[in-house]
């Protein structure tokens, strides 16, 4: 009796599916066809096989850092295929060019 209740608990927690539940429970109440039919109706078991398509998930383009080699406690070595672009770097380069052409900066740079 405890095993039957354990199976019902596993099913209610979505740890096993209907097909597994019915096949395991048939060992307990399979001798009574009327009780088994009532149980199948109660769990909405229709008897058809579920078709599961095994389609791989499309790559997201993001690197999983847990798969990268650790470089100390808080740094990871990124794969060579990953290029890091910082949008603010181009702005900093432009600002640097503007500042270098400024006469105020040039006066400080002269010996």
N, C-alpha and C positions, 0 to 999 in steps of 0.2 A: 504494500500500500504506500509506503514511503517513497519508493522509486517512481510510482505513478505521480505522486504529488511533486516530486523533484522535476519530472519531465514537464508537468504543467507550469511550474515556476520558471523553468528555462524558456519555455515558449512565451510566457507572458513578459519576459525580459528581452525578447527578440534575440535570444542566443541560439535557438534552433528554429528551423522553418516548419511549415505545416507538414510537409512530406516526411521529414524526420520524426516529428511528433507522432504522426499516425502510424508510421512503421514501427516505432518503439512501443507505442501504447497497444498495438495489436497483440503483443505478447501477453499483455495483462487482461484485456477484455475481448480479444479476437475470437474467443470461443462462443460468444453470444453475438450473432449477426445483428440482432435488433439493437443491442447496446452499442455495438460498433458503428452502426448506421447513425444512431442518435449522436454519438460523439463526433463523427465526421460532419454532421450538420451543424453541431455546436461550434466547431472551429472553422466552419465554412470551407471544408476540404472538398474540391470538385473532382479530384482524381486525375486531372490532366497534368502532364509534366511541364515544368517551367523551362522555357528556353532562355538560356543565358548566353548572350553574345560576349565573347572575350575580345573586346576592342581595346587596344592600348590607349592610354590617355595621351592627348596631344602635348608635346613639350611646351612648357610655359615660357621658356626663354630665361628663366631665373635659375641661378646657380644655388644648389643646396649647400650651404656652408658646412653642414655636418659631414659632407663627403669630401671636403677639401682638407689638405694636410695642415695640421696645427703648427703655427709658428709662435710659440709662447702661449700663455694662458688666454689671451684675448684676440689674437690675430690668426687669420687663415690665409694660406697661399692660394690665390685664385688660379684656375687653369689658364693656359696660354691663349685659348680660344676666346676668352673674355676680354673685351676691351672696355676700359673705363673712360667715360667721357664726362667731363664736368662742364656744364653750361656756363658757369661763372668764370672759368679760366679764360675764355675768349674775351670776356669783358675786362678782366684784369690785364690781359696783354694789351688791349686797346688803351686802357687807362695809363699803362706804363709808357706806351709810345707817346701819348699826349703829354705826360709829365716830363719825359726826356726832352721833348721839343720846347718845353716851357723855358723862358729865359731865367726864371727864378731858380729852377733846379739846376740849370747849367752854371749859374754863378756859384752855387755851392760846390759843384763838382770840380771847378777849376782850382789848380794848386796855387 
